[in-house]
């Protein structure tokens, strides 16, 4: 199954007020494996950017003035995502902006979700972790993902981080600890149950050969001599 983890940065909060997409970042997953393929574009919005938005992503109008317009990358973008499932954190926000961009350029594709499936990881996280913080930063902390490079929001970086979060969150194998509102680490019973599921296949046990056992005992004897009889392993094995 082909999935595209997607994030956008915008000039403001609402396309109905004329705000535009200024960055698109996409990371490809195929059969739950990152392929290394990505789509990343900065866009010229042809309008000012809200100060509050600049504080979030650091993108200024001056930086974006020489970047392409959405109409110049529309075909490339649609070809990249066509037929995939989009994985987005707070999907209604990004989908709303992308559909607005398609409307502005009178695209033959009226809605991006007409050519793609959409999975909202925020809704998924809220279902999996009800009553807890489920921002991307909170999920990184919960699943032990390093997001130290995320000083500012960036579409491609956030898509890469979200890809890691999504793969862990849906793998059935996550941290034994879950970050609550007070950041106290407590055991997540759901995750423990999955890890110790009695229905899962038995692990294959490989026994040491006689040669390996002899080599192991010889090594312990060497350690015991060098430590003047303080080899802990021999004491635990009851051989001393």
C-alpha positions in Angstrom: 0.0 0.0 0.0 1.4 3.4 -1.0 1.0 6.2 1.5 2.1 9.8 1.4 2.8 11.6 4.7 2.0 15.2 4.0 2.4 18.6 5.8 1.9 22.2 4.7 2.9 25.6 5.9 0.6 28.6 5.2 0.3 32.3 5.4 -2.4 32.1 8.0 -5.1 30.0 9.5 -8.0 30.1 7.1 -8.1 29.9 3.3 -11.5 31.5 3.3 -9.8 34.7 4.4 -7.4 34.5 1.4 -4.6 32.7 3.1 -2.4 30.5 0.9 -0.1 27.5 1.0 3.6 28.5 1.1 5.3 25.1 1.6 4.4 21.5 0.8 6.3 18.5 2.2 5.6 14.9 1.3 7.3 11.6 2.3 6.5 8.3 0.6 5.8 5.1 2.4 5.3 1.8 0.5 4.1 -1.3 2.4 5.1 0.4 5.7 8.6 1.2 4.6 10.0 4.6 3.9 11.1 4.6 0.2 13.3 7.8 0.3 11.1 9.5 -2.3 9.8 12.9 -1.3 8.1 15.9 -2.8 9.0 19.3 -1.4 8.2 22.8 -2.7 8.2 26.4 -1.4 5.6 28.5 -3.0 5.1 32.2 -3.6 1.7 33.2 -2.1 1.6 36.6 -3.7 0.4 38.1 -0.5 1.6 39.0 3.0 2.2 36.4 5.7 0.7 36.8 9.2 3.3 37.7 11.8 2.0 34.8 14.0 2.5 32.4 11.1 6.1 33.6 10.5 6.8 33.0 14.2 5.7 29.4 13.7 7.5 28.5 10.5 10.0 31.3 9.9 9.1 31.7 6.2 9.0 35.3 5.0 7.5 36.9 1.9 11.0 38.1 0.9 12.3 34.5 1.0 9.3 33.2 -1.1 9.2 36.0 -3.7 11.3 34.0 -6.2 9.6 30.6 -5.5 7.1 29.1 -8.0 3.3 29.7 -7.9 1.1 26.8 -7.0 -0.2 26.6 -10.6 3.4 25.9 -11.7 3.7 22.8 -9.5 0.1 21.6 -9.4 0.6 18.8 -12.0 3.8 17.5 -10.4 2.1 17.5 -7.0 -1.0 15.7 -8.1 1.0 13.1 -10.0 3.0 12.4 -6.8 0.0 11.9 -4.6 -2.4 10.3 -7.1 -3.8 7.0 -5.9 -2.0 7.1 -2.5 -3.4 7.5 1.0 -2.5 10.8 2.5 -1.3 10.6 6.1 -1.8 14.1 7.7 -1.8 15.4 11.3 -5.0 17.4 11.6 -6.0 16.6 8.0 -9.0 19.0 7.6 -6.6 21.9 7.9 -4.1 20.8 5.2 -6.8 19.4 2.9 -8.9 22.6 3.2 -5.9 24.7 2.1 -4.9 22.3 -0.8 -8.5 22.2 -2.1 -8.5 26.0 -2.0 -5.3 26.1 -4.1 -6.9 23.8 -6.6 -9.9 26.0 -6.8 -7.8 29.1 -7.3 -6.1 27.6 -10.4 -9.3 26.1 -11.7 -7.8 22.6 -11.6 -9.5 19.7 -13.3 -9.1 18.0 -9.9 -11.6 19.8 -7.7 -10.5 18.2 -4.4 -7.3 16.4 -3.6 -9.2 13.9 -1.6 -11.0 12.9 -4.9 -7.7 11.3 -6.1 -6.4 10.2 -2.7 -7.5 8.6 0.5 -6.9 10.6 3.7 -5.9 9.3 7.1 -5.9 11.9 10.0 -3.3 10.9 12.5 -4.6 13.5 15.0 -8.0 11.7 15.1 -6.1 8.4 15.3 -4.0 9.6 18.2 -7.0 10.9 20.1 -8.7 7.6 19.8 -5.6 5.7 20.9 -4.7 8.2 23.7 -7.9 9.8 24.9 -7.6 12.7 27.3 -3.9 13.2 26.5 -2.0 15.8 24.5 -1.7 14.6 20.9 0.3 17.3 19.2 3.2 16.1 17.0 5.7 17.2 19.7 3.7 15.3 22.4 3.6 12.2 20.2 7.3 12.4 19.6 7.9 12.4 23.3 5.4 9.6 23.9 7.0 7.3 21.3 10.6 8.3 21.9 11.2 10.0 18.6 14.0 12.6 18.4 12.6 15.9 17.2 15.4 18.1 18.5 16.0 19.6 15.0 12.4 20.9 15.0 13.1 24.5 16.3 10.6 25.8 13.8 7.8 24.1 11.9 8.8 23.0 8.4 6.6 21.0 6.0 9.2 18.4 4.9 10.8 18.0 8.4 7.3 17.7 10.0 6.3 15.1 7.4 9.4 13.1 8.1 8.8 13.2 11.8 5.1 12.3 11.3 6.1 9.3 9.2 8.1 8.0 12.1 5.3 8.7 14.6 2.7 7.0 12.3 4.7 3.9 11.7 5.3 3.4 15.4 1.8 4.4 16.5 0.3 1.8 14.1 2.8 -1.0 14.6 1.4 -2.3 17.8 4.9 -1.9 19.4 5.4 1.3 21.2 7.0 2.5 24.4 5.9 0.9 27.6 5.5 4.4 28.9 2.8 7.0 28.0 3.2 10.7 28.6 0.2 12.0 30.5 -0.8 15.7 31.0 1.6 16.1 33.9 4.4 14.3 31.9 4.5 11.5 34.5 5.5 8.3 32.9 3.1 5.5 33.5 2.7 2.0 32.1 0.5 1.8 29.1 -1.5 -1.4 29.6 -2.6 -1.6 26.0 1.0 -1.6 24.8 2.1 -4.1 27.4 -0.8 -6.4 26.4 0.3 -6.2 22.7 4.0 -6.9 23.5 3.1 -9.9 25.7 0.2 -11.2 23.6 -0.1 -14.9 24.4 -1.5 -15.6 20.9 1.6 -14.5 19.1 3.9 -17.1 17.6 6.6 -18.6 20.0 10.1 -17.2 19.7 12.6 -19.5 18.1 15.2 -20.7 20.7 18.8 -21.4 19.5 20.8 -23.5 21.9 24.6 -23.2 22.2 26.7 -26.0 20.7 29.0 -28.0 22.8 32.0 -26.1 21.3 30.4 -22.8 22.2 29.7 -24.0 25.8 33.3 -25.0 26.2 34.6 -21.7 24.8 32.2 -19.8 27.1 33.4 -21.7 30.2 37.1 -21.2 29.2 36.4 -17.5 28.9 34.8 -17.3 32.3 37.8 -19.1 33.8 40.1 -16.5 32.3 38.0 -13.7 33.8 38.0 -15.5 37.2 41.8 -15.7 37.2 42.3 -12.1 36.2 39.8 -10.9 38.8 41.2 -13.1 41.5 38.1 -15.2 42.0 35.6 -12.4 41.6 33.8 -13.7 38.4 30.2 -12.9 39.1 28.9 -15.2 36.3 30.5 -18.3 37.9 29.0 -17.3 41.3 25.5 -16.9 39.7 25.9 -20.3 37.9 26.7 -21.9 41.3 30.1 -23.1 40.1 31.9 -21.3 42.9 
